[in-house]
Amino acid sequence: MQKNWSIKELEKRIGYKFQNVELLRQAVTHSSFANEHRTEGLADNERLEFLGDAVLEVSSSEFLFLNYPEMPEGDLTKFRASIVCEPTLALCARELELGKFLLLGKGEELTGGRNRDSIVSDAMEAVIGAIYLDGGFANAKEFVQKFVLKDIEHKKLFYDSKTILQEIVQGNFKEESISYVLTGEEGPDHDKTFYVDVMIGDRLVARGTGHTKKGAEQEAAYRAIITLKGTMKDTCI
């Protein structure tokens, strides 16, 4: 069986000790691995992911409701969406290094599944679901607050960066437009790195990299916002 880590190591990483460690094992078992080990009767993490998604939505909704009392419903909905979206959860999973604990089938392993946003974000939700089943809502909410809801203003800025940059440019550079220029890519098809420049008019403002073109554009936009924030004192970002 593909595994070179201990349950205790994973529990220490997520900050929760399971009564039923099989729930944690299931949370990191991708369907590709379960399919390759059918004779062992392994369950994959898809049902736990379904449950964790619901727990995450409730936890984040409560957090935003209590901590942003003046924010209208429409903005709360958008803010929550930026927290629970796949790229944000993947970022949280990488901060936990959750990818190294995943049980993947040989095909997924060879094609870079351990670093794929969709896989690690699903595992993050599955872990939330597993904690909920093992220790109840309070423990699951504590995990969400510790690993998903921390530094959410930064996460919101990063994942709304293209929209925010567009608003800044429209308000301050009325005669100029934003363009994203792909300047290069490297690596095999399953694990490419893309390089993107963001331009305001004909001026290079920032560069970004990512495993997708969209991710590279988001990083370039984020870096552009930080650059503009440092040079435009009256800009509200």
C-alpha positions in Angstrom: 0.0 0.0 0.0 1.3 3.5 -1.0 2.0 5.1 2.4 5.2 6.4 3.9 3.7 8.5 6.7 2.0 7.8 10.0 -1.5 8.6 11.1 0.1 10.4 14.1 2.1 12.6 11.8 -1.0 13.6 9.9 -3.0 14.2 13.1 -0.3 16.4 14.3 -0.3 18.4 11.1 -4.1 19.0 11.2 -4.2 19.5 15.0 -6.8 17.0 15.8 -6.6 13.4 17.3 -9.1 11.0 15.8 -11.0 8.5 17.9 -11.7 6.6 14.6 -8.5 6.9 12.6 -10.1 5.1 9.6 -12.1 8.3 9.0 -8.8 10.2 8.5 -7.4 7.4 6.3 -10.6 7.6 4.2 -10.3 11.4 3.9 -7.0 11.1 2.1 -7.9 8.2 -0.1 -8.6 9.3 -3.7 -11.0 7.2 -5.8 -8.1 6.2 -8.1 -6.3 4.5 -5.1 -9.5 2.9 -3.9 -10.2 1.5 -7.4 -6.8 -0.1 -7.6 -7.3 -1.7 -4.2 -10.8 -3.0 -4.5 -10.0 -6.3 -2.9 -9.1 -4.5 0.3 -12.5 -2.9 0.5 -11.2 0.7 0.8 -13.6 3.6 0.7 -12.6 6.8 -1.1 -13.1 10.3 0.2 -15.9 11.5 -2.1 -18.7 11.1 0.5 -16.7 12.8 3.2 -15.9 15.6 0.7 -19.7 16.0 0.2 -20.2 16.3 4.0 -17.2 18.5 4.5 -18.4 21.0 1.9 -21.6 21.5 3.8 -19.8 21.9 7.2 -17.4 24.4 5.5 -20.2 26.5 4.1 -22.0 26.7 7.5 -18.8 27.5 9.4 -17.7 30.2 7.0 -21.2 31.7 6.8 -21.3 32.0 10.6 -17.8 33.5 10.7 -18.6 36.1 8.1 -22.0 36.9 9.7 -20.5 37.5 13.1 -17.3 39.3 12.0 -18.7 41.5 9.2 -21.9 42.9 10.8 -22.2 45.8 8.3 -21.7 43.7 5.1 -24.9 43.2 3.0 -26.1 39.8 2.0 -24.9 40.0 -1.5 -21.3 40.9 -0.5 -21.3 38.2 2.2 -22.3 35.6 -0.5 -19.4 36.7 -2.8 -17.0 36.8 0.1 -18.0 33.3 1.2 -17.6 32.1 -2.4 -14.0 33.3 -2.5 -13.2 31.4 0.7 -14.7 28.1 -0.2 -13.7 28.0 -3.9 -11.3 25.4 -5.2 -8.2 27.6 -5.5 -8.5 28.9 -2.0 -9.0 25.5 -0.5 -6.0 24.2 -2.5 -3.9 27.1 -1.1 -5.0 26.0 2.4 -4.2 22.4 1.7 -0.7 23.3 0.5 -0.1 25.3 3.6 -0.9 22.1 5.5 1.2 20.0 3.0 -1.9 17.8 2.8 -0.8 16.6 -0.7 2.0 14.5 0.6 -0.4 12.5 2.7 -2.8 11.6 -0.2 -3.3 8.0 -1.3 -3.4 8.1 -5.1 -3.6 5.6 -7.8 -0.5 5.1 -10.0 -2.0 7.1 -12.9 -2.8 10.1 -10.7 0.6 9.9 -9.1 2.4 10.0 -12.4 0.3 12.9 -13.8 0.9 15.2 -10.9 -2.3 14.6 -9.0 -0.6 15.3 -5.6 -0.3 19.0 -6.6 -3.6 19.3 -8.5 -6.0 21.9 -7.1 -9.1 19.8 -7.6 -7.7 16.8 -5.8 -6.1 18.6 -2.8 -9.1 20.9 -2.3 -11.4 17.9 -2.3 -9.2 16.2 0.3 -9.4 19.3 2.4 -13.2 19.2 2.4 -13.0 15.4 3.2 -10.8 16.1 6.2 -13.4 18.6 7.5 -16.1 16.0 7.0 -14.1 13.3 8.8 -13.4 15.6 11.8 -17.2 16.4 11.9 -18.1 12.7 12.0 -15.4 11.9 14.6 -15.6 14.9 16.9 -18.7 16.9 16.1 -19.3 20.3 14.6 -17.3 22.3 17.2 -14.1 20.4 16.3 -14.7 20.7 12.6 -15.4 24.4 13.0 -12.2 24.9 14.9 -10.3 23.2 12.1 -12.0 25.5 9.5 -11.2 28.6 11.5 -7.6 27.6 12.0 -6.7 26.5 8.5 -9.3 28.1 6.1 -10.6 31.3 7.7 -7.2 32.7 8.9 -5.9 35.6 6.8 -9.0 35.6 4.7 -8.6 39.3 3.7 -5.3 38.2 2.0 -7.0 35.2 0.4 -9.9 37.3 -0.9 -7.5 39.9 -2.3 -5.5 37.1 -4.1 -8.5 35.3 -5.6 -10.3 38.5 -6.5 -7.1 40.1 -7.8 -8.0 40.3 -11.5 -11.4 42.0 -10.7 -9.8 44.3 -8.1 -7.0 45.3 -10.5 -9.6 46.0 -13.2 -11.4 48.3 -10.8 -8.2 50.1 -9.9 -7.2 50.7 -13.5 -10.7 51.9 -14.5 -10.7 54.4 -11.6 -7.1 55.6 -12.1 -5.9 54.9 -15.6 -9.0 55.7 -17.6 -7.2 55.9 -21.0 -5.3 52.6 -20.5 -6.4 48.9 -20.5 -5.1 45.8 -18.8 -3.6 42.9 -20.8 -2.1 39.6 -19.7 0.8 38.3 -21.8 1.9 34.7 -21.7 5.7 34.9 -21.9 6.6 31.3 -21.5 5.8 27.8 -20.2 7.9 24.9 -19.2 7.6 21.3 -17.9 5.7 18.2 -19.0 2.0 18.5 -19.9 0.8 17.1 -16.6 2.9 19.6 -14.5 3.5 22.8 -16.5 4.5 26.1 -15.2 3.2 29.2 -17.0 4.7 32.7 -16.9 2.5 35.8 -17.4 3.2 39.5 -17.6 0.5 42.0 -16.7 0.5 45.2 -18.6 -1.3 48.5 -18.1 -1.2 50.1 -21.5 2.3 49.4 -22.7 3.8 49.4 -19.2 4.9 46.1 -17.5 3.6 46.2 -14.0 4.2 42.7 -12.6 4.9 39.1 -13.4 3.2 35.9 -12.2 3.7 32.2 -12.4 1.4 29.3 -11.9 0.5 25.7 -12.9 -2.3 27.1 -15.0 -2.6 30.2 -17.2 -5.4 31.5 -15.0 -3.3 30.9 -11.9 -0.4 32.8 -13.4 -2.6 35.7 -14.3 -4.1 35.8 -10.8 -0.6 36.0 -9.3 0.5 38.7 -11.7 -2.6 40.7 -10.9 -2.0 40.3 -7.2 1.6 41.5 -7.5 0.4 44.4 -9.6 -2.1 45.4 -6.9 0.7 45.4 -4.3 2.9 47.4 -6.6 0.2 50.0 -7.3 -0.7 50.1 -3.6 2.9 51.2 -2.8 2.9 53.9 -5.5 -0.7 55.3 -5.2 -1.3 56.5 -1.7 -4.9 57.6 -2.3 -6.0 54.2 -3.8 -8.2 52.2 -1.6 -7.4 48.5 -2.0 
